[in-house]
Amino acid sequence: MSEVWKENFSQCSKNSRPSPIREILAVVKQPGMISFAGGMPAPEVFPVDKFWECLQDIKKEGRELMQYGLTEGDQRLREFLLNWTAPRLGKSAAMNQILLTTGSQQALDLFAWSMLDAGDYVVAEDPTYLAAINVFRNHRAEFLGVPMDAEGMEVDKLPGIIEKARSEGKKLKFIYTIVNFQNPGGATLSVERRKKLVEIAAKYRIPIFEDDPYGYVRYDGEHLPSIYSFDKEELVLYAGSFSKILSPGLRIGWVTGNETIVRQMTIFKQTTDLCSSALTQGATYEYCRRGFLESHLPNIVSNYKAKRDAMELNFEKHLAPRGVKWVKPGGGFFFWLDLGGIDSMELAKKGIEKKVAFIPGIPFCIDPATGRNKARLNYTFSSPEIIEEGVVRLAEAIDEMRIPAK
């Protein structure tokens, strides 16, 4: 009878693909497996005690918080976020310009519902966030990839890409970019390129979705102004998340931007899940109100910086002699490895045999050829000791791949 279901699947279902990251979780759970595959925060940095304290103290609001909430989200938390993010956004925003979402992943989906028709094109860095690719493809969008280097998207190439696509009759709906410590590339878009990107968007009248889940997790240097801060025509929608700075289990993200797009996303959210959890939003507001978010961020940054440094140290020791290259991320969760002539899909299989897991580059890439010799490795979840052992295993897997088969 399963064939009956398949025969009646929507076109979207027939075109959908499972996430390789989610699919690999079963493999990761094997005894002795070291995983660099996921993008999970370290459990030891979760502020469990302080958050539970906040949960207990909002018990007096229990009846209200266990009821349906506003689709737009908890008003107090939205007000907090407007004030807290104002320095990064470079300007103030009104309450009708911010929407809380069930994680930033929902923000991508609501944005896609609002913007995309079948056959429309999304302009994005190549490589880019795998789950964004899947969301936009589920809405039957096509992609135009923009190459990246150590300073992020090669923005100077964008006008040529746009003009060529439009001359071919392609409908470009928006530019999607992860500006800080990009997933998976690790690069950060330079200030000069941020300004240029806004100028290009204004010239060609193309909106920008600025995805910034990692911006507050910076290890080196000063925070850079957002793309949103340079936008004078309200063409930029800024998205943030509590997943990397508090807990992914809360499932709280947000978008800030022009009230027209925020309102349209709110309408779609009404039919998607009615509202996000009022209870978790209430507890998160209390956590933020007490100053815990700001005071705990240095703990997260310190923990992850040590792990990033441990991974790079072991890359230099074990992978650099084998011809592997990388860009050092100034923050965030990932290294993006250039494996030279090694096929990352085959190396991933060999890595599983050696009990070390990572994600090959192809699923992140608009042009599969871009990712054939690339790999994404996460460093935030594992301890420095486990990172060292995992890199040693990866080096052994590379050596075994280079031994000619008998």
GIJOGI-V405471 format. One record per run of one state. SS is the DSSP state (H for helix, E for strand, - for the rest). FROM is the first residue (numbers start at 1). TO is the last residue. If there is no record, write none. Layout:
# GIJOGI-V405471
SS|FROM|TO, SS|FROM|TO
This chain:
# GIJOGI-V405471
-|1|1, H|2|7, -|8|10, H|11|15, -|16|19, H|20|23, -|24|24, H|25|28, -|29|33, E|34|35, -|36|42, H|43|45, -|46|47, H|48|57, -|58|58, H|59|65, -|66|74, H|75|89, -|90|94, H|95|97, E|98|101, -|102|102, H|103|115, -|116|120, E|121|126, -|127|129, H|130|138, -|139|141, E|142|149, -|150|151, E|152|153, -|154|154, H|155|167, -|168|171, E|172|178, -|179|190, H|191|204, -|205|206, E|207|211, -|212|217, E|218|218, -|219|226, H|227|230, -|231|235, E|236|241, -|242|247, H|248|250, -|251|252, E|253|256, -|257|258, H|259|272, -|273|277, H|278|289, -|290|291, H|292|322, -|323|324, E|325|326, -|327|330, E|331|331, -|332|333, E|334|338, -|339|343, H|344|353, -|354|355, E|356|357, -|358|358, E|359|360, -|361|361, H|362|364, -|365|367, H|368|371, -|372|373, E|374|378, -|379|383, H|384|402, -|403|406
